[in-house]
């Protein structure tokens, strides 16, 4: 990704099939893996206007009754949209308190606040925290364990593309369970190391993201870790997109020109692969939602 040529060693657990970097890097080494130009630290752009379709689904199917009513047409088709396009939206909790761990530039926090949540974040990158605070967002700089949140203080905790970046995911999940209210939801999104893409491209699979990804999970291993900490699986799924496939292809072919993901024909050719990977639950990205007992 950044023209680095170092080699890193990963082992696979025989029991849960997770993969992990050996030896685990220390905090200073981990910080060095994230250059200032890392995409997730880019300043926030102007927030896009929410579509009438999404507004209708949120209002009539996910409890966001306070949102302005969309045109009648979208209300009529909202049930179909909810079943097809917006199946994974987060149900609203009145005066809900949410936390986004590894919040990057704060885009998700801003979006949640605009929907009526009280959302804050945790982020270890000073660059990203500065971006968040300049946007008026409440973000703790450092690791979750050092934030000192009270027991059972959040209705929702999201860890999207985070758990694979930490050297002690067991400690992270235990802390998430501690700060969640009973009945609160924990949402994880992480690369799926049992995907078709991983099987095809091996060490050149783009979502390996060596060396930033310290542990790579699958649905079973993530659920095992969560359940050990009192989090009950509500549902999980995987999905794929042409982006990871085509970036992997560029790694394989050594393409240094225009990225394949920006070539229309290649994107079209990649769509069937992404479709079938998702259909057979072998997509590149795993989404899992848990509830605290």
C-alpha positions as CSV (number, residue, x, y, z in Angstrom):
1,X,0.0,0.0,0.0
2,X,2.9,2.4,0.8
3,X,5.6,0.7,-1.2
4,X,7.0,-1.0,1.9
5,X,9.0,-4.2,1.5
6,X,9.4,-5.5,5.0
7,X,8.1,-9.1,5.8
8,X,5.8,-9.9,8.7
9,X,5.0,-13.4,10.1
10,X,1.5,-14.6,10.8
11,X,0.3,-17.8,12.5
12,X,-3.0,-19.5,12.3
13,X,-4.8,-20.8,15.4
14,X,-5.6,-24.5,14.9
15,X,-8.8,-24.2,17.0
16,X,-10.6,-21.0,15.9
17,X,-8.6,-20.3,12.6
18,X,-7.9,-16.7,13.5
19,X,-4.6,-15.4,12.2
20,X,-2.2,-13.2,14.3
21,X,1.1,-11.4,13.8
22,X,4.1,-12.9,15.6
23,X,5.8,-11.3,17.4
24,X,3.1,-8.8,18.3
25,X,4.5,-5.2,17.8
26,X,4.8,-2.8,20.7
27,X,2.8,0.5,20.9
28,X,5.5,2.6,19.1
29,X,5.8,0.1,16.3
30,X,2.0,0.1,15.8
31,X,1.9,3.9,15.7
32,X,4.6,3.8,13.0
33,X,2.3,1.7,10.8
34,X,-0.1,4.6,10.3
35,X,1.3,7.5,8.2
36,X,-0.3,10.9,8.5
37,X,-1.7,10.4,5.0
38,X,-3.7,7.3,6.2
39,X,-7.1,7.6,4.5
40,X,-9.1,7.5,7.7
41,X,-7.5,10.6,9.1
42,X,-8.5,12.9,6.2
43,X,-10.4,16.1,7.2
44,X,-14.1,15.7,7.2
45,X,-15.9,16.8,4.0
46,X,-19.3,18.4,4.0
47,X,-21.9,16.0,5.2
48,X,-24.0,14.6,2.3
49,X,-27.7,15.1,2.5
50,X,-29.5,11.9,3.6
51,X,-31.6,10.4,0.8
52,X,-35.4,10.3,1.0
53,X,-35.2,6.5,0.7
54,X,-33.0,6.1,3.7
55,X,-34.9,8.6,5.8
56,X,-38.1,6.7,5.1
57,X,-36.6,3.4,6.2
58,X,-35.1,4.9,9.4
59,X,-38.3,6.7,10.3
60,X,-40.8,3.9,9.7
61,X,-38.8,0.7,10.4
62,X,-36.0,1.6,12.8
63,X,-37.7,3.9,15.3
64,X,-36.4,7.3,14.1
65,X,-39.9,8.8,14.4
66,X,-38.5,12.3,15.0
67,X,-37.1,12.6,11.5
68,X,-39.0,14.7,9.0
69,X,-41.4,12.8,6.9
70,X,-40.2,12.0,3.4
71,X,-42.4,12.2,0.2
72,X,-45.3,9.8,0.2
73,X,-43.8,7.6,-2.5
74,X,-40.8,6.7,-0.3
75,X,-43.1,5.9,2.6
76,X,-45.0,3.4,0.4
77,X,-41.9,1.6,-0.7
78,X,-40.0,1.8,2.6
79,X,-40.8,-1.8,3.6
80,X,-39.2,-3.0,0.3
81,X,-36.2,-0.8,0.8
82,X,-35.7,-1.9,4.4
83,X,-35.7,-5.6,3.3
84,X,-33.3,-5.1,0.3
85,X,-31.0,-2.1,0.7
86,X,-31.1,-1.0,4.3
87,X,-31.1,-4.3,6.2
88,X,-28.3,-3.4,8.7
89,X,-29.3,0.0,10.0
90,X,-29.1,0.6,13.8
91,X,-32.5,0.8,15.7
92,X,-32.9,4.1,17.5
93,X,-32.8,4.4,21.2
94,X,-34.4,7.6,22.7
95,X,-31.7,9.7,24.2
96,X,-29.3,6.9,23.2
97,X,-25.7,7.2,24.2
98,X,-23.3,5.7,21.6
99,X,-19.5,5.2,21.3
100,X,-17.5,4.7,18.2
101,X,-14.1,3.1,18.9
102,X,-11.4,3.9,16.4
103,X,-13.5,6.7,15.1
104,X,-10.9,8.0,12.6
105,X,-11.9,11.5,11.4
106,X,-15.3,11.2,13.1
107,X,-17.5,10.8,10.1
108,X,-19.7,8.1,11.8
109,X,-20.0,10.2,15.0
110,X,-21.2,13.2,13.0
111,X,-23.7,11.0,11.2
112,X,-25.1,9.5,14.4
113,X,-25.4,12.9,16.1
114,X,-27.4,14.1,13.1
115,X,-29.9,11.2,13.7
116,X,-30.5,12.1,17.3
117,X,-27.9,10.0,19.2
118,X,-25.4,11.3,21.7
119,X,-22.3,9.9,20.1
120,X,-18.7,10.2,21.1
121,X,-15.5,8.5,20.1
122,X,-12.2,7.0,21.0
123,X,-9.1,7.3,18.8
124,X,-5.4,6.7,19.3
125,X,-4.2,8.9,16.4
126,X,-3.4,12.4,17.5
127,X,-3.9,13.5,13.8
128,X,-7.4,12.0,13.7
129,X,-8.4,13.4,17.1
130,X,-7.4,16.9,16.0
131,X,-9.6,16.5,12.9
132,X,-12.5,15.4,15.1
133,X,-12.1,18.2,17.7
134,X,-11.9,20.8,15.0
135,X,-15.3,19.5,13.8
136,X,-16.7,19.9,17.4
137,X,-16.9,16.2,18.1
138,X,-16.3,14.7,21.5
139,X,-13.4,12.2,21.3
140,X,-11.0,10.7,23.8
141,X,-7.4,10.4,22.7
142,X,-5.9,7.1,23.6
143,X,-7.0,3.5,24.1
144,X,-10.4,2.5,25.2
145,X,-9.2,0.9,28.5
146,X,-7.7,4.3,29.5
147,X,-10.8,6.4,28.8
148,X,-12.3,5.6,32.2
149,X,-16.0,5.2,31.1
150,X,-18.5,4.2,33.8
151,X,-19.9,0.7,33.9
152,X,-23.0,0.3,31.7
153,X,-22.9,3.8,30.3
154,X,-23.6,3.1,26.6
155,X,-26.6,1.8,24.6
156,X,-24.5,1.2,21.6
157,X,-20.8,0.6,21.0
158,X,-19.4,0.3,17.5
159,X,-16.0,-1.1,16.6
160,X,-15.9,-1.0,12.8
161,X,-12.6,-2.0,11.3
162,X,-10.9,-1.8,14.7
163,X,-10.6,-5.2,16.4
164,X,-8.1,-6.4,13.8
165,X,-5.8,-3.4,14.6
166,X,-5.4,-4.1,18.4
167,X,-2.8,-6.4,19.9
168,X,-5.1,-7.6,22.7
169,X,-8.6,-8.0,21.2
170,X,-9.7,-10.0,24.3
171,X,-9.1,-7.0,26.5
172,X,-10.9,-4.7,24.0
173,X,-14.0,-6.9,23.9
174,X,-14.1,-7.3,27.7
175,X,-14.0,-3.5,28.1
176,X,-16.8,-3.1,25.5
177,X,-18.9,-5.5,27.5
178,X,-18.2,-3.6,30.7
179,X,-19.3,-0.2,29.4
180,X,-22.4,-1.5,27.6
181,X,-25.8,-1.3,29.3
182,X,-27.8,-4.6,29.7
183,X,-29.6,-5.0,26.4
184,X,-27.1,-2.7,24.7
185,X,-25.7,-3.5,21.3
186,X,-22.1,-4.0,20.2
187,X,-21.4,-3.8,16.4
188,X,-18.2,-5.2,14.9
189,X,-17.0,-5.0,11.3
190,X,-13.8,-6.7,10.4
191,X,-12.1,-8.6,7.5
192,X,-13.2,-12.2,7.2
193,X,-10.2,-14.4,6.9
194,X,-12.4,-17.3,5.6
195,X,-13.6,-15.3,2.5
196,X,-13.3,-16.4,-1.1
197,X,-11.0,-13.5,-1.7
198,X,-8.6,-14.6,1.0
199,X,-8.6,-18.2,-0.4
200,X,-7.9,-17.0,-4.0
201,X,-5.2,-14.3,-3.2
202,X,-3.6,-15.6,0.0
203,X,-1.0,-13.3,1.3
204,X,-1.8,-10.8,-1.5
205,X,-5.4,-10.4,-0.3
206,X,-5.8,-6.6,0.1
207,X,-7.7,-6.9,3.4
208,X,-4.7,-8.6,5.1
209,X,-3.4,-5.0,5.2
210,X,-0.1,-6.1,6.6
211,X,1.2,-5.0,9.1
212,X,-1.6,-2.8,10.4
213,X,-4.0,-5.8,10.9
214,X,-2.6,-7.7,13.9
215,X,-5.4,-10.3,14.1
216,X,-7.7,-11.6,11.4
217,X,-11.0,-13.1,12.5
218,X,-13.9,-15.1,11.1
219,X,-17.5,-15.3,12.2
220,X,-16.9,-18.3,14.5
221,X,-13.8,-16.9,16.2
222,X,-15.3,-13.4,16.8
223,X,-18.5,-14.9,18.2
224,X,-16.4,-17.1,20.5
225,X,-14.5,-14.1,21.8
226,X,-17.6,-12.1,22.3
227,X,-19.6,-14.8,24.0
228,X,-16.8,-15.3,26.6
229,X,-17.5,-11.8,27.7
230,X,-21.3,-12.0,28.0
231,X,-22.2,-10.8,24.5
232,X,-24.9,-12.8,22.7
233,X,-24.8,-13.0,19.0
234,X,-27.9,-11.5,17.3
235,X,-26.8,-12.0,13.8
236,X,-23.7,-12.0,11.5
237,X,-23.2,-11.8,7.8
238,X,-20.4,-11.2,5.3
239,X,-20.4,-9.0,2.2
240,X,-18.0,-8.3,-0.6
241,X,-17.4,-5.4,-3.0
242,X,-15.2,-5.2,-6.2
243,X,-12.8,-2.8,-4.4
244,X,-11.0,-5.4,-2.3
245,X,-11.0,-7.9,-5.1
246,X,-9.5,-5.4,-7.6
247,X,-7.0,-4.1,-5.1
248,X,-5.9,-7.6,-4.5
249,X,-5.6,-8.1,-8.3
250,X,-3.3,-5.1,-8.5
251,X,-1.1,-6.5,-5.8
252,X,-0.9,-9.8,-7.7
253,X,-0.1,-8.2,-11.1
254,X,2.1,-5.4,-9.7
255,X,-0.1,-2.8,-11.4
256,X,1.4,0.7,-10.7
257,X,-0.8,2.5,-13.2
258,X,-4.4,3.5,-12.8
259,X,-6.0,1.3,-10.1
260,X,-8.3,-1.4,-11.3
261,X,-11.1,-0.3,-9.0
262,X,-11.2,2.9,-11.1
263,X,-11.6,1.0,-14.4
264,X,-15.2,0.6,-15.3
265,X,-14.9,-2.7,-17.2
266,X,-12.9,-4.3,-14.4
267,X,-15.4,-3.2,-11.8
268,X,-18.1,-4.8,-13.9
269,X,-16.2,-8.0,-14.3
270,X,-15.6,-8.1,-10.5
271,X,-19.2,-7.7,-9.5
272,X,-20.2,-11.4,-10.1
273,X,-17.4,-12.6,-7.9
274,X,-18.5,-10.1,-5.2
275,X,-22.1,-11.2,-5.6
276,X,-21.5,-14.9,-5.2
277,X,-19.0,-14.4,-2.3
278,X,-21.8,-12.5,-0.4
279,X,-24.4,-15.0,-1.4
280,X,-22.5,-17.9,0.0
281,X,-21.5,-15.9,3.1
282,X,-17.8,-15.9,2.2
283,X,-17.5,-12.2,1.6
284,X,-14.4,-10.2,2.5
285,X,-16.0,-8.2,5.3
286,X,-17.7,-9.6,8.4
287,X,-20.5,-7.7,10.1
288,X,-21.6,-9.0,13.6
289,X,-24.0,-7.6,16.0
290,X,-24.1,-8.7,19.7
291,X,-26.3,-7.9,22.6
292,X,-25.3,-7.7,26.3
293,X,-27.2,-10.1,28.5
